[in-house]
Structure formats: C-alpha cells, structure tokens
Amino acid sequence: MAHTSPSRQRAALLAGSIAVLGLLTGCGHDTGGSPQKVPGTAAPATDTTATGAASSPGASPSSGGAPSGSAGHANPAPPSSGGGAGTGATGGAPSGGHTGSDTAAQSSRCHTSQLRASVGRDDPGAGQENFPVVLTNSSGRTCTVRGFPGAAFVDASGRQLGPDPRRSSGSAGTVTLAPGASAWSGLTFSNPGVSGARTATPAALLVTPPDERDHLTVKWTSGAVPVGGNASSVSLTAFSPGTAP
C-alpha cells in the first residue's frame, strides 16, 4: 500500500475546501464580484470600459431620441386622402373660396397691359397746380379701376424725385371702363414759386394702375415740381369717370 506523506494530505484537504466554497458561490451566496442577472428584459451590466463609462449590450443607440436618419425632424404629415387642395391650379376651387361674383369682379379689373396713361392740362387755382392723370382702356373688353393710382416723378435716368405722392381723403368707387373709356385721378401740389419748396424738373411721371405692379410712363412737360422742403407734398385723388373734373 502506497504511503501518503502528511504534506500531500494537507494539499488534498485544501483543494476539497476550495471546491466546497465554489459550490456555495454558485448557489447565489456570492457577496460581491461578478454582476448578477436579474429577471425581466434588462440585460446585465457589463464591465466598466477603459474610460469609466458602463455600456449596456442590446440597447439601441437611438433609444429615447429621434429615429435613426431623422436628424430630429418631425415626420411629414401624410397626404390628404380627399385630394382637391394640393392639386395646384388644376384642382377645383377650395371650400370657402371666392364666390362667383367675387371671381367675376377680380377678373374684370383693368391690368396695366390694357391701359394707356396720359396727363391732362393743368388747371391752376389759389396757388395750387392741378393735373388730371388719365387711364384709358385700350383693350377690346370692358374692365374696371377702383381706388388710387401709384405715381412717382423720375429724372432721365429713372431715379425718383421726391417722396411718393400721398392719397387725399375721400371715398373710392369702382369705375367701369368700356373699350376706349377713361378715368382720371387728380394730381395736386402747391406752386413752388408760392410755397418756396425745393424743386426739380422731372423727365417723366410713372403711373401704376390700382392693384397692379407694372407701371406706365408718361413724359412730363409741365416744368418743375416740389421735391423737398416746406409744402412739398404731392397728392392724388381716387379715380373718377372721364378725363377731367
């Protein structure tokens, strides 16, 4: 029978104790060290990274934020299933739009391309200069003007002289212009010789019909006009039928 030395017996007893301790640890009696897995969907925490930040495997990088690729922008609203609005000019009139009479009134407005502008003879009085600014329907259809024209005196290079004319008080009515018919607006200012205003001599008067963007150019041949200083304002009246008061 082989003889076992006392030192080898002690080694065997130490190994057995370590094995028993390992079994106890596996039964959940570990008081520290490796993390424990908990019930549910949460993944166990992993080891701390070299920077000291802990990571969670299985977690989405975009969790809690905007969807990937969205750059934080809200998703556009889905298109309406009803069609109609959003079809552009090819669609019908939207609900609550202009009535037929409103549409007819809009379509009858005189456009700049249908008009011819002129300036009538001065009718001075009480230190005032009074010129009728006339718009004539040069088209082949009836149209309307309503309100005040836009106007500006300009020099030969097209630079405006003086401020925009102001609108005089008074109500505006709609003037219907058959082909060849005219409407006039009164252009009035104080005589510079009386008022002492600073003056300039325009090359032309630019006239813009009501509600239009394009202007008409009329050569100005009536001398100096006030452009600055006291009593330098120029005024315009609303359109009336005809070519003069």
Number of C-alpha atoms within 10 A of each C-alpha: 3 4 5 8 8 8 8 10 10 10 10 10 10 11 10 11 10 10 10 10 11 13 11 11 11 9 8 9 11 13 7 7 6 10 11 11 10 9 8 6 6 12 13 15 14 12 13 10 9 7 6 8 8 12 13 12 11 9 10 8 9 10 9 7 10 12 14 10 8 10 9 10 9 9 8 6 6 6 8 9 6 7 9 14 14 12 9 9 8 9 11 10 13 10 8 6 9 12 10 9 9 11 11 11 12 13 12 16 22 26 20 20 13 17 19 19 24 18 23 16 11 14 13 14 10 8 13 16 18 20 22 24 25 24 31 21 26 19 17 10 13 17 22 19 27 19 20 23 26 19 23 20 26 21 15 10 7 13 12 17 20 20 15 15 19 16 16 15 10 9 9 14 14 14 20 20 24 16 16 15 17 24 24 27 25 24 22 22 22 23 21 20 12 11 16 15 19 17 18 17 18 23 22 18 25 21 24 21 25 19 16 14 10 12 18 17 18 17 14 18 12 13 10 16 23 25 23 16 13 12 17 22 19 22 19 23 22 22 28 23 19 17 19 18 11
